[in-house]
Amino acid sequence: MSVHLIHWSRDTPVVPTQLVTAALAVVIGVRRRGGSLLRATQRCAGTCVGVLIGGLLILWAQPSWAIVVVVSILAGLRPLLKERNYAAYATVMTPLVVLLMDLGRTPELSTVGYRLIDTVIGCLIAIVPTLLLRRRHVG
């Protein structure tokens, strides 16, 4: 069962999965790292870039072996980047998840746009309250 936030068209409803995932990813990242707003911003930026990269990889019709190679490369880079650069980590992690989620589905350009919008909204849901609470504690 899915909940539809907005119906952009009759055939393509926006499901809040990406929105909730982006918000939770940023909130969890902020909580685990001692409230680093920089890290949260890096995660948001990396996730947005990753959504675009993942979308392009999905739209590019490729044979099964090529998907396996791309997934392997992304999975191999992930642990190397996690502690070094959070934006790069999110940029690699997001296409990996997008590729795995969309295996066997017919790719659509509109899905990339919806995911990007959901990601931006999710990031705002996570970062804006953090900024407001931070100002409240400082002020």
PASEBA-1860 file (N, C-alpha, C; in nm, 3 decimals):
! residues 139
1> MSVHLIHW> 0.084/-0.117/0.000/0.000/0.000/0.000/0.089/0.124/0.000 ~ 0.062/0.217/-0.085/0.143/0.338/-0.090/0.055/0.461/-0.074 ~ 0.113/0.564/-0.019/0.044/0.691/-0.002/0.095/0.785/-0.109 ~ 0.006/0.851/-0.181/0.046/0.942/-0.286/0.037/1.084/-0.234 ~ 0.149/1.157/-0.241/0.151/1.296/-0.198/0.085/1.386/-0.301 ~ 0.130/1.376/-0.424/0.084/1.464/-0.530/0.066/1.380/-0.655 ~ -0.035/1.407/-0.731/-0.052/1.342/-0.861/-0.012/1.441/-0.968 ~ 0.110/1.429/-1.019/0.157/1.518/-1.126/0.080/1.489/-1.254
9> SRDTPVVP> 0.050/1.363/-1.275/-0.034/1.324/-1.388/-0.111/1.201/-1.345 ~ -0.203/1.162/-1.424/-0.286/1.047/-1.388/-0.204/0.919/-1.380 ~ -0.103/0.905/-1.463/-0.025/0.781/-1.470/0.097/0.779/-1.380 ~ 0.142/0.893/-1.332/0.266/0.897/-1.258/0.250/0.965/-1.123 ~ 0.201/0.894/-1.022/0.187/0.955/-0.890/0.323/0.962/-0.822 ~ 0.340/1.063/-0.739/0.463/1.076/-0.663/0.443/1.003/-0.532 ~ 0.527/0.908/-0.504/0.521/0.833/-0.380/0.628/0.891/-0.288 ~ 0.597/0.910/-0.161/0.688/0.980/-0.071/0.812/0.901/-0.030
17> TQLVTAAL> 0.840/0.789/-0.091/0.953/0.707/-0.051/1.084/0.784/-0.055 ~ 1.114/0.848/-0.166/1.239/0.922/-0.179/1.243/1.041/-0.084 ~ 1.130/1.107/-0.066/1.121/1.222/0.024/1.154/1.179/0.167 ~ 1.090/1.075/0.214/1.112/1.026/0.351/1.255/0.975/0.365 ~ 1.304/0.904/0.266/1.440/0.851/0.272/1.543/0.964/0.281 ~ 1.527/1.067/0.201/1.621/1.180/0.204/1.617/1.249/0.340 ~ 1.497/1.273/0.392/1.485/1.341/0.522/1.549/1.256/0.632 ~ 1.518/1.128/0.634/1.575/1.041/0.738/1.726/1.028/0.725
25> AVVIGVRR> 1.775/1.019/0.602/1.919/1.007/0.581/1.992/1.128/0.637 ~ 1.938/1.246/0.613/2.002/1.368/0.662/1.991/1.377/0.814 ~ 1.872/1.349/0.867/1.853/1.357/1.012/1.943/1.258/1.084 ~ 1.948/1.134/1.035/2.034/1.033/1.097/2.179/1.076/1.087 ~ 2.220/1.128/0.973/2.357/1.176/0.956/2.390/1.288/1.052 ~ 2.297/1.381/1.072/2.319/1.492/1.164/2.328/1.441/1.307 ~ 2.240/1.350/1.345/2.239/1.298/1.483/2.366/1.219/1.514 ~ 2.408/1.133/1.423/2.525/1.048/1.447/2.655/1.127/1.452
33> RGGSLLRA> 2.662/1.235/1.381/2.786/1.310/1.370/2.788/1.433/1.460 ~ 2.706/1.435/1.561/2.710/1.546/1.655/2.647/1.672/1.601 ~ 2.554/1.661/1.512/2.481/1.778/1.466/2.554/1.862/1.363 ~ 2.639/1.803/1.286/2.714/1.878/1.186/2.624/1.922/1.071 ~ 2.594/2.050/1.068/2.512/2.105/0.960/2.585/2.097/0.826 ~ 2.718/2.113/0.830/2.797/2.101/0.708/2.780/1.961/0.648 ~ 2.787/1.862/0.732/2.774/1.724/0.685/2.633/1.699/0.628 ~ 2.532/1.756/0.692/2.395/1.742/0.643/2.380/1.809/0.506
41> TQRCAGTC> 2.440/1.924/0.491/2.435/1.994/0.363/2.510/1.915/0.256 ~ 2.625/1.858/0.293/2.700/1.774/0.200/2.616/1.653/0.158 ~ 2.548/1.594/0.253/2.467/1.477/0.222/2.353/1.514/0.127 ~ 2.291/1.628/0.150/2.183/1.674/0.061/2.235/1.698/-0.081 ~ 2.344/1.770/-0.091/2.400/1.800/-0.223/2.442/1.672/-0.295 ~ 2.508/1.584/-0.223/2.551/1.457/-0.282/2.434/1.371/-0.325 ~ 2.328/1.371/-0.244/2.211/1.292/-0.278/2.142/1.346/-0.403 ~ 2.134/1.478/-0.414/2.073/1.538/-0.535/2.153/1.502/-0.660
49> VGVLIGGL> 2.284/1.514/-0.652/2.370/1.476/-0.766/2.356/1.327/-0.794 ~ 2.352/1.248/-0.688/2.338/1.103/-0.703/2.206/1.061/-0.768 ~ 2.098/1.134/-0.737/1.969/1.106/-0.801/1.981/1.127/-0.951 ~ 2.047/1.234/-0.991/2.064/1.261/-1.135/2.151/1.154/-1.201 ~ 2.260/1.118/-1.137/2.349/1.014/-1.192/2.274/0.881/-1.201 ~ 2.206/0.845/-1.093/2.129/0.720/-1.092/2.023/0.719/-1.200 ~ 1.956/0.832/-1.217/1.854/0.842/-1.321/1.912/0.824/-1.460 ~ 2.027/0.886/-1.483/2.092/0.872/-1.614/2.136/0.727/-1.638
57> LILWAQPS> 2.186/0.662/-1.534/2.228/0.523/-1.548/2.108/0.432/-1.579 ~ 1.994/0.461/-1.516/1.874/0.381/-1.540/1.822/0.406/-1.682 ~ 1.822/0.532/-1.725/1.771/0.565/-1.858/1.860/0.512/-1.970 ~ 1.988/0.498/-1.940/2.082/0.445/-2.039/2.059/0.294/-2.047 ~ 2.001/0.248/-2.156/1.970/0.106/-2.171/2.101/0.028/-2.177 ~ 2.122/-0.056/-2.080/2.248/-0.129/-2.071/2.221/-0.277/-2.046 ~ 2.311/-0.362/-2.091/2.293/-0.505/-2.066/2.314/-0.539/-1.918 ~ 2.268/-0.654/-1.877/2.276/-0.696/-1.736/2.418/-0.694/-1.682
65> WAIVVVVS> 2.514/-0.739/-1.761/2.652/-0.744/-1.713/2.704/-0.603/-1.684 ~ 2.660/-0.504/-1.761/2.705/-0.366/-1.737/2.648/-0.313/-1.606 ~ 2.524/-0.348/-1.575/2.464/-0.307/-1.447/2.542/-0.368/-1.332 ~ 2.580/-0.494/-1.346/2.658/-0.561/-1.241/2.792/-0.490/-1.222 ~ 2.857/-0.451/-1.330/2.986/-0.381/-1.321/2.969/-0.246/-1.251 ~ 2.867/-0.169/-1.292/2.843/-0.037/-1.233/2.810/-0.050/-1.084 ~ 2.722/-0.144/-1.049/2.686/-0.165/-0.908/2.810/-0.205/-0.828 ~ 2.894/-0.291/-0.883/3.016/-0.333/-0.813/3.111/-0.216/-0.789
73> ILAGLRPL> 3.127/-0.132/-0.889/3.216/-0.016/-0.874/3.162/0.080/-0.769 ~ 3.032/0.110/-0.776/2.971/0.200/-0.678/2.980/0.142/-0.537 ~ 2.952/0.013/-0.523/2.958/-0.051/-0.392/3.102/-0.051/-0.338 ~ 3.199/-0.066/-0.425/3.339/-0.064/-0.383/3.386/0.075/-0.340 ~ 3.335/0.179/-0.404/3.374/0.316/-0.369/3.310/0.363/-0.238 ~ 3.193/0.312/-0.210/3.115/0.358/-0.095/3.192/0.361/0.037 ~ 3.252/0.250/0.081/3.323/0.256/0.210/3.447/0.345/0.208 ~ 3.508/0.360/0.092/3.627/0.445/0.082/3.593/0.593/0.101
81> LKERNYAA> 3.475/0.632/0.057/3.436/0.773/0.060/3.363/0.814/0.188 ~ 3.308/0.719/0.261/3.221/0.752/0.374/3.287/0.843/0.477 ~ 3.407/0.815/0.515/3.476/0.896/0.616/3.553/1.014/0.557 ~ 3.582/1.009/0.428/3.664/1.114/0.367/3.583/1.234/0.319 ~ 3.474/1.208/0.249/3.397/1.317/0.191/3.251/1.273/0.183 ~ 3.168/1.332/0.267/3.031/1.287/0.278/2.949/1.319/0.152 ~ 2.979/1.428/0.086/2.908/1.460/-0.039/2.939/1.355/-0.145 ~ 3.065/1.317/-0.156/3.104/1.213/-0.253/3.042/1.079/-0.216
89> YATVMTPL> 3.037/1.049/-0.087/2.974/0.925/-0.040/2.827/0.920/-0.082 ~ 2.754/1.028/-0.057/2.612/1.032/-0.092/2.594/1.029/-0.243 ~ 2.687/1.089/-0.316/2.681/1.089/-0.462/2.698/0.948/-0.517 ~ 2.775/0.865/-0.451/2.796/0.726/-0.493/2.685/0.634/-0.439 ~ 2.645/0.656/-0.317/2.546/0.569/-0.253/2.408/0.580/-0.320 ~ 2.368/0.701/-0.356/2.235/0.722/-0.412/2.215/0.650/-0.546 ~ 2.308/0.661/-0.643/2.286/0.585/-0.767/2.286/0.434/-0.744 ~ 2.364/0.389/-0.646/2.365/0.247/-0.613/2.225/0.202/-0.570
97> VVLLMDLG> 2.164/0.278/-0.482/2.029/0.245/-0.436/1.928/0.258/-0.550 ~ 1.940/0.363/-0.630/1.848/0.383/-0.742/1.857/0.266/-0.841 ~ 1.979/0.223/-0.872/1.996/0.111/-0.964/1.931/-0.016/-0.908 ~ 1.953/-0.041/-0.781/1.898/-0.162/-0.720/1.745/-0.155/-0.710 ~ 1.691/-0.036/-0.681/1.546/-0.021/-0.670/1.476/-0.036/-0.805 ~ 1.540/0.006/-0.911/1.473/0.010/-1.042/1.504/-0.108/-1.133 ~ 1.572/-0.208/-1.082/1.601/-0.325/-1.164/1.471/-0.388/-1.212 ~ 1.461/-0.412/-1.340/1.344/-0.477/-1.396/1.227/-0.384/-1.426
105> RTPELSTV> 1.239/-0.257/-1.396/1.133/-0.161/-1.425/1.162/-0.088/-1.556 ~ 1.056/-0.040/-1.618/1.073/0.040/-1.738/1.115/0.181/-1.697 ~ 1.232/0.226/-1.743/1.280/0.359/-1.702/1.198/0.472/-1.764 ~ 1.174/0.575/-1.684/1.102/0.693/-1.731/1.176/0.818/-1.684 ~ 1.189/0.914/-1.773/1.256/1.040/-1.740/1.183/1.114/-1.629 ~ 1.052/1.108/-1.628/0.975/1.179/-1.526/1.007/1.129/-1.385 ~ 1.041/1.001/-1.371/1.073/0.947/-1.240/1.197/1.015/-1.181 ~ 1.293/1.046/-1.265/1.415/1.115/-1.219/1.378/1.252/-1.160
113> GYRLIDTV> 1.293/1.324/-1.230/1.248/1.455/-1.182/1.174/1.445/-1.050 ~ 1.085/1.348/-1.039/1.010/1.330/-0.915/1.102/1.296/-0.799 ~ 1.200/1.210/-0.825/1.294/1.174/-0.719/1.376/1.295/-0.675 ~ 1.417/1.377/-0.771/1.495/1.496/-0.737/1.412/1.592/-0.653 ~ 1.288/1.614/-0.692/1.199/1.702/-0.614/1.179/1.646/-0.474 ~ 1.153/1.517/-0.463/1.134/1.454/-0.333/1.260/1.465/-0.247 ~ 1.376/1.451/-0.310/1.502/1.461/-0.236/1.522/1.601/-0.181 ~ 1.497/1.702/-0.262/1.511/1.841/-0.217/1.414/1.870/-0.103
121> IGCLIAIV> 1.289/1.827/-0.117/1.191/1.848/-0.009/1.233/1.775/0.117 ~ 1.280/1.651/0.102/1.328/1.574/0.218/1.445/1.641/0.287 ~ 1.536/1.695/0.210/1.650/1.767/0.268/1.604/1.891/0.344 ~ 1.510/1.964/0.285/1.458/2.082/0.353/1.386/2.044/0.483 ~ 1.311/1.934/0.480/1.243/1.886/0.600/1.344/1.854/0.710 ~ 1.461/1.807/0.671/1.563/1.771/0.770/1.647/1.891/0.814 ~ 1.683/1.978/0.722/1.778/2.086/0.754/1.711/2.207/0.818 ~ 1.593/2.247/0.771/1.529/2.368/0.823/1.502/2.357/0.973
129> PTLLLRRR> 1.441/2.249/1.023/1.423/2.239/1.169/1.556/2.238/1.245 ~ 1.657/2.177/1.187/1.789/2.176/1.251/1.841/2.318/1.264 ~ 1.828/2.398/1.159/1.871/2.538/1.165/1.790/2.616/1.269 ~ 1.660/2.595/1.270/1.575/2.667/1.365/1.607/2.629/1.509 ~ 1.628/2.501/1.535/1.661/2.457/1.670/1.800/2.506/1.711 ~ 1.892/2.508/1.617/2.028/2.556/1.646/2.025/2.703/1.684 ~ 1.950/2.784/1.611/1.939/2.927/1.641/1.870/2.950/1.775 ~ 1.774/2.866/1.806/1.702/2.878/1.931/1.794/2.852/2.050
137> HVG> 1.881/2.751/2.038/1.974/2.718/2.147/2.086/2.820/2.159 ~ 2.131/2.877/2.047/2.238/2.976/2.048/2.186/3.110/2.099 ~ 2.065/3.148/2.053/2.009/3.281/2.084/1.944/3.290/2.215
END
